């Protein structure tokens, strides 16, 4: 299957994709908009994986405040947003590249404090 390729691609993204968008109030505001539009229904308002749609999935969506997420390099988070995960769809067509980086900034800034 594609699993080994996806795993290696994710590790490569972690190493090579550098976030070109500086964290700023504007970036975090845009990231919040992207989160509310695309992510909140599954990951929940506080990023705890308890959104109304997410509760229907097995496994439940990732809690975004966990070290497992927060310790990932920005490039790895960007890759997951772009290409999806187990039950998570991909967003490379739904969000511009810039907006996906804004979303990474929002996830690491806001949920990193939880």
Backbone as CSV, one residue per row, in Angstrom:
resi,resn,N_x,N_y,N_z,CA_x,CA_y,CA_z,C_x,C_y,C_z
1,UNK,0.815,-1.196,0.000,0.000,0.000,0.000,0.856,1.256,0.000
2,UNK,0.206,2.346,0.294,0.880,3.643,0.261,1.456,4.019,1.619
3,UNK,1.192,3.200,2.643,1.590,3.579,4.000,3.074,3.904,4.118
4,UNK,3.994,3.043,3.642,5.426,3.385,3.821,5.789,4.703,3.144
5,UNK,5.238,4.923,1.950,5.521,6.177,1.246,5.033,7.377,2.048
6,UNK,3.797,7.297,2.556,3.228,8.431,3.300,4.028,8.693,4.566
7,UNK,4.452,7.636,5.240,5.239,7.791,6.452,6.560,8.498,6.128
8,UNK,7.235,8.048,5.085,8.513,8.672,4.703,8.311,10.105,4.228
9,UNK,7.236,10.347,3.500,6.951,11.711,3.032,6.703,12.648,4.204
10,UNK,6.025,12.137,5.227,5.754,12.959,6.422,7.066,13.313,7.127
11,UNK,7.959,12.332,7.239,9.259,12.594,7.876,10.089,13.570,7.048
12,UNK,10.031,13.445,5.741,10.758,14.363,4.862,10.203,15.786,5.006
13,UNK,8.879,15.905,5.108,8.245,17.217,5.283,8.705,17.851,6.585
14,UNK,8.805,17.029,7.621,9.254,17.517,8.926,10.648,18.137,8.809
15,UNK,11.465,17.544,7.982,12.856,17.973,7.863,13.028,19.155,6.902
16,UNK,12.189,19.236,5.878,12.466,20.184,4.796,11.491,21.349,4.676
17,UNK,10.262,21.204,5.159,9.294,22.295,5.009,9.460,23.290,6.154
18,UNK,9.848,24.487,5.812,10.052,25.540,6.801,8.895,26.533,6.688
19,UNK,8.308,26.870,7.813,7.171,27.790,7.829,7.623,29.177,7.371
20,UNK,7.088,29.644,6.231,7.477,30.968,5.728,6.656,32.111,6.330
21,UNK,5.665,31.785,7.158,4.748,32.798,7.687,5.065,33.056,9.158
22,UNK,5.477,34.276,9.440,5.787,34.673,10.812,4.507,34.728,11.637
23,UNK,4.603,34.290,12.901,3.448,34.414,13.795,3.218,35.890,14.064
24,UNK,2.004,36.336,13.827,1.631,37.729,14.050,0.135,37.727,14.353
25,UNK,-0.379,38.831,14.887,-1.824,38.881,15.123,-2.621,38.597,13.844
26,UNK,-2.156,39.103,12.707,-2.854,38.863,11.439,-2.839,37.397,11.051
27,UNK,-1.689,36.750,11.203,-1.576,35.333,10.868,-2.458,34.490,11.786
28,UNK,-2.423,34.798,13.081,-3.226,34.032,14.035,-4.720,34.245,13.801
29,UNK,-5.099,35.455,13.417,-6.506,35.729,13.104,-6.974,34.936,11.896
30,UNK,-6.130,34.904,10.857,-6.481,34.125,9.667,-6.482,32.627,9.997
31,UNK,-5.528,32.184,10.804,-5.492,30.790,11.227,-6.741,30.405,12.001
32,UNK,-7.218,31.323,12.850,-8.452,31.077,13.607,-9.628,30.908,12.650
33,UNK,-9.708,31.773,11.628,-10.793,31.649,10.640,-10.742,30.289,9.946
34,UNK,-9.553,29.862,9.557,-9.395,28.566,8.878,-9.784,27.424,9.825
35,UNK,-9.375,27.542,11.091,-9.693,26.513,12.073,-11.210,26.405,12.252
36,UNK,-11.867,27.551,12.439,-13.310,27.546,12.656,-14.047,26.996,11.437
37,UNK,-13.559,27.293,10.254,-14.215,26.874,9.019,-13.990,25.392,8.717
38,UNK,-12.776,24.910,8.911,-12.420,23.574,8.435,-12.183,22.534,9.537
39,UNK,-11.803,22.942,10.738,-11.275,21.999,11.731,-12.153,21.818,12.970
40,UNK,-12.834,22.884,13.356,-13.524,22.906,14.648,-14.609,21.838,14.762
41,UNK,-15.313,21.519,13.665,-16.398,20.533,13.751,-15.883,19.168,14.193
42,UNK,-14.621,18.877,13.901,-14.046,17.594,14.330,-13.154,17.747,15.559
43,UNK,-12.257,18.729,15.543,-11.278,18.855,16.628,-11.818,19.628,17.835
44,UNK,-12.969,20.292,17.698,-13.584,20.987,18.822,-13.058,22.398,19.007
45,UNK,-13.820,23.195,19.724,-13.497,24.609,19.935,-12.148,24.794,20.624
46,UNK,-11.845,23.910,21.570,-10.582,24.012,22.321,-9.519,23.044,21.798
47,UNK,-9.776,22.399,20.639,-8.799,21.489,20.060,-8.679,20.159,20.783
48,UNK,-9.712,19.771,21.515,-9.640,18.557,22.337,-10.177,17.301,21.637
49,UNK,-10.443,17.398,20.338,-10.912,16.234,19.590,-12.359,15.883,19.855
50,UNK,-13.127,16.864,20.367,-14.497,16.584,20.800,-15.540,17.389,20.030
51,UNK,-15.237,17.726,18.790,-16.226,18.428,17.965,-17.401,17.516,17.663
52,UNK,-18.572,18.081,17.356,-19.778,17.276,17.153,-19.634,16.234,16.038
53,UNK,-18.927,16.554,14.977,-18.710,15.581,13.901,-17.611,14.603,14.303
54,UNK,-16.561,15.114,14.918,-15.431,14.284,15.318,-15.808,13.162,16.270
55,UNK,-16.812,13.395,17.114,-17.229,12.376,18.075,-17.778,11.128,17.390
56,UNK,-18.154,11.255,16.118,-18.694,10.118,15.372,-17.585,9.232,14.786
57,UNK,-16.347,9.716,14.787,-15.256,8.983,14.151,-14.545,8.038,15.108
58,UNK,-14.062,6.934,14.559,-13.172,6.020,15.271,-11.947,5.852,14.383
59,UNK,-10.761,6.235,14.847,-10.513,6.858,16.141,-11.004,8.308,16.158
60,UNK,-11.198,8.840,17.364,-11.601,10.239,17.499,-10.477,11.139,17.006
61,UNK,-10.813,12.354,16.572,-9.778,13.275,16.110,-8.729,13.542,17.196
62,UNK,-7.529,13.835,16.739,-6.403,14.105,17.625,-6.701,15.318,18.506
63,UNK,-6.265,15.228,19.768,-6.302,16.398,20.652,-5.099,17.263,20.287
64,UNK,-5.359,18.480,19.849,-4.300,19.325,19.296,-3.400,19.946,20.349
65,UNK,-3.779,19.819,21.626,-2.946,20.384,22.687,-1.962,19.355,23.255
66,UNK,-2.024,18.109,22.785,-1.102,17.079,23.275,0.322,17.331,22.784
67,UNK,1.296,16.917,23.577,2.702,17.036,23.161,2.930,16.377,21.813
68,UNK,2.224,15.251,21.546,2.395,14.552,20.277,2.214,15.504,19.095
69,UNK,1.274,16.418,19.214,1.028,17.403,18.154,1.955,18.603,18.318
70,UNK,2.010,19.142,19.524,2.714,20.392,19.755,4.224,20.287,19.557
71,UNK,4.792,19.114,19.716,6.239,18.954,19.544,6.627,18.642,18.097
72,UNK,5.635,18.475,17.239,5.939,18.238,15.826,6.442,19.538,15.188
73,UNK,7.428,19.423,14.294,7.850,20.606,13.547,6.695,21.143,12.696
74,UNK,6.736,22.433,12.413,5.680,23.055,11.604,5.468,22.315,10.286
75,UNK,6.563,21.875,9.650,6.446,21.192,8.362,5.636,19.912,8.443
76,UNK,5.740,19.216,9.556,4.984,17.976,9.727,3.498,18.283,9.910
77,UNK,3.181,19.322,10.680,1.784,19.734,10.845,1.205,20.181,9.500
78,UNK,1.987,20.942,8.746,1.564,21.403,7.420,1.267,20.208,6.513
79,UNK,2.130,19.198,6.574,1.947,18.004,5.752,0.640,17.296,6.124
80,UNK,0.379,17.146,7.410,-0.847,16.468,7.848,-2.083,17.243,7.405
81,UNK,-2.065,18.564,7.544,-3.186,19.390,7.088,-3.366,19.228,5.582
82,UNK,-2.269,19.204,4.863,-2.315,19.143,3.397,-2.766,17.779,2.886
83,UNK,-2.314,16.707,3.538,-2.521,15.355,3.014,-3.470,14.498,3.844
84,UNK,-3.915,14.993,5.005,-4.842,14.245,5.834,-4.143,13.193,6.672
85,UNK,-4.948,12.437,7.390,-4.431,11.389,8.261,-5.433,10.240,8.249
86,UNK,-5.535,9.478,9.302,-6.348,8.257,9.317,-7.777,8.527,8.834
87,UNK,-8.552,9.251,9.611,-9.924,9.582,9.205,-10.030,11.023,8.718
88,UNK,-8.941,11.767,8.870,-8.951,13.186,8.512,-8.767,13.372,7.010
89,UNK,-9.650,14.163,6.377,-9.467,14.423,4.949,-8.291,15.361,4.697
90,UNK,-7.868,15.445,3.459,-6.796,16.377,3.112,-7.400,17.746,2.783
91,UNK,-6.607,18.787,3.027,-7.086,20.162,2.808,-6.241,20.934,1.805
92,UNK,-5.415,20.238,1.032,-4.547,20.938,0.080,-5.343,21.646,-1.010
93,UNK,-6.564,21.185,-1.286,-7.397,21.852,-2.287,-8.383,22.835,-1.665
94,UNK,-8.651,22.683,-0.368,-9.657,23.510,0.308,-9.076,24.808,0.861
95,UNK,-7.759,24.829,1.092,-7.090,25.998,1.678,-5.842,26.304,0.867
96,UNK,-5.566,27.569,0.700,-4.322,27.949,0.024,-3.132,27.525,0.888
97,UNK,-1.973,27.448,0.263,-0.752,27.098,0.989,-0.527,28.098,2.128
98,UNK,-0.710,29.367,1.848,-0.533,30.419,2.853,-1.475,30.210,4.039
99,UNK,-2.733,29.899,3.752,-3.715,29.699,4.821,-3.381,28.472,5.667
100,UNK,-2.814,27.431,5.049,-2.411,26.256,5.825,-1.290,26.611,6.785
101,UNK,-0.374,27.492,6.380,0.691,27.942,7.296,0.108,28.804,8.416
102,UNK,-0.874,29.661,8.086,-1.553,30.443,9.132,-2.196,29.496,10.145
103,UNK,-2.795,28.417,9.654,-3.433,27.433,10.528,-2.404,26.754,11.428
104,UNK,-1.244,26.413,10.888,-0.165,25.835,11.705,0.192,26.806,12.827
105,UNK,0.350,28.086,12.499,0.676,29.095,13.514,-0.396,29.143,14.600
106,UNK,-1.650,29.095,14.184,-2.757,29.144,15.149,-2.735,27.921,16.064
107,UNK,-2.574,26.738,15.484,-2.579,25.497,16.269,-1.450,25.496,17.284
108,UNK,-0.265,25.922,16.884,0.877,25.864,17.805,0.833,26.988,18.832
109,UNK,0.275,28.123,18.466,0.218,29.250,19.403,-0.925,29.101,20.404
110,UNK,-2.119,28.809,19.915,-3.300,28.808,20.777,-3.435,27.500,21.557
111,UNK,-3.256,26.380,20.891,-3.439,25.097,21.578,-2.170,24.660,22.294
112,UNK,-1.063,25.293,21.991,0.177,24.985,22.673,0.184,25.467,24.111
113,UNK,-0.722,26.374,24.427,-0.784,26.920,25.790,-1.731,26.134,26.680
114,UNK,-2.536,25.232,26.090,-3.564,24.497,26.850,-2.938,23.549,27.847
